Amino acid sequence: MGLKSPDPMLTKTIRSRFIHAVGEKVEGCTILSVHVVIPPNEAERRRGVYDYEVEVPPAVEKPRAARSSSRTPAPARTSPADYTRATPEEMGAVIRRLPSR
């Protein structure tokens, strides 16, 4: 039997104006590579812009809870055809109309 290869590593790109080194953590992800989009310019006091390719940790799946028969069913949602607007008397408020401009 052959060995099953691990799942391919998931990556994403994060753009930042702050410099980080390969191996650091950014937004909970490990930096794999750095690409300079706009280099910093000290004369203009401008920061650089950097793209970081980071390894995304695998998402944790929550186990699905078995539906118990003791739960009450959710109330049926009303469709727009079943809905009627409240009249001013039902709302108990005064309707103010704004003049046209």
N, C-alpha and C positions, 0 to 999 in steps of 0.2 A: 504494500500500500504506500502511496506517495504522501508526503507531508502536505497538509493544506496550508497554503500561504496565508498570512494574516491579511485582514482587510486593508485595502489601500488607505493610506493616510489622507485624512481630509484636511484641506488647507483653505484659507481665505486671505484676502488682502485687506490690510488696514492702512489708511492714510493718516499721517500725523505730522504736526509741525515740530515735534520734539525728537531729538536724536536718541536712539537706543542701540545697543549692541546685540549681535546674534547670540541667542541663548537666553536673553532676558525675557521676562514675562510682561505682556501687554494685554490688558483686558482679559486676563486669565489664560492667555494662550502663549505658547513658546515661539519666539521669533526664529524663523529658519533662514531668511535672507532679507537684505535691505537693498532698496533701490532709491537713489536720489532723484526726485522729480524736479525740484528747483533747488539749486545749491544756495547755501546761506551767503549773504553779502553784508559783511561787517560795516562797510562804508555807508551803506544805506540803513543800517541797523535792522536788517530784515532776516527773519529766520528762514531756514530751509523747509522744504516739504519732502517727506519721505514716505515711500510705500514699503510696508512690511508684509512679507508672506509669513503667515503664522500657522502653526499646527492647531487644528480645532479639536478639543477633547470630545470624545464620543458622547452623544446625548444619552441621558439616563431615561430609560422608559419606566413609567410608573406601571405597576401591575394593575390589570383591570380587575375591579372588584366584581364578584359575581352578583348578579341582580337577585335580590331577595324578594320573595313573594309578599313580604310584610310591608313593603314600601307602598305608599299610596300612589296611584298614577298621577302624572303631572296634569294640571288643568289644561283643558283644550284651549289652544290659542284661537282668538277670533280672527277671522279673515277680514280684509277691508270691506267686503260686501256686507258683513254683519255689523259693522260699526256705524253709528249715527252720531252726528255732532250734538253737543249739548246746546240747549237754547240759552239765551241770556238769563232767563229766570232760573234755570238749572245751575248755571255757573254762579249765580249770586253776585255778579259784578257788572259794572257799567262798561259798555264797549265804547271806547273813544276812537274816533276817526280822525286821522291826521289830514290836514289840508294838502292838496296837491301843490307841487312846486311850480 
